[in-house]
Amino acid sequence: MQALRNFITEENRWQSMWNSNYPQLDLATSTGRANIAERLSDQLSPENLHCDGEISNAEAQRKYVRLERVALQLLKLDPTVTVEELY
């Protein structure tokens, strides 16, 4: 669960810098978990995963492995959520 917690902390930190009105991600509610799944789906989309071609395939693979670990931890916690871009 550490990868999932780290992901939430990192995302909340970024959002607080860019948009203070954006709701903080949390695991406490089903809506919060669905928001995390949506954020993961966004980050796993090919254009975001590869930073629009700005990073190497190896770096994109490392990002995928990290995000996959987070997604699997979320799915273990709440099997009702869907991470669209997983697999």
N, C-alpha and C positions, 0 to 999 in steps of 0.2 A: 504493500500500500504506500510505500515511501515515494515511489515514482509518481503516483497519482497526487499525493499531497504536495510534492515539489512542483508538479505541473500547475496545480491550483494556485499555489503561492506565487509562482512566476507570472502566470496570466493575470492575477489580480494586481500584481505590482505594475505590470505594463499598462493595464487599463487605468489604474489610478493616475499614472503619469499623463496619459493621453485624453482621458475622458472621465472626469470625476463623477458624472451622472450614471455611468455604466454600472449595472448591478454586479456586485462581487460574486464570483463563483463559490458554491458551497455544496457539500455532500449531504446536508441535513434534510433536504426535501427532494421529492421526485422531480420537481421543476428544476431545482439546482443541478441535479444529476443529468437531466436532459440537456440543460445548457452546456454542461461540460462535454457531453457527447457531441453536441452540435459544434462546439469549438474544435474538438478533435477532428471531426469530419472535415471542417474547413481547412485545418492544418495538414490533413492527409491528402487533400486534393492534389493532383499532379502538379499544377502550376505553383501552388504554395509549397509543396514538398521540395520541389526543385528550384525554388526561388526564381521562377521564370527563366530557368536555364543559367542562372548566375553561379551555381555551385556544382561541384563535381558529382558524378554518380555515386561515388563512395560516400561523400558527405550526405547526399540525399538518402542513401541506404542507412546511414547512422541515425539520421533524423527519423526515418521510418521505424527502425527498431525501437528507439526511445518512445515514440508516440504509440506504437503497437503495445508496448509494455504498459503504458498508462491506460490505453483503451481496454486491455484485457483485465487490468485491476478494477476498472470501473464496471465492466461487464460482470465480473465475479461478485462485486458488491450489489449491483442492480441489473439482473439479466433482462429487465424490461426495456432498457434503453437501447438505442440503435446508433452505431457509429458507421455511417454510410460508406465511407471510403476504406474501411478496414477490409483487407484481402482483396 
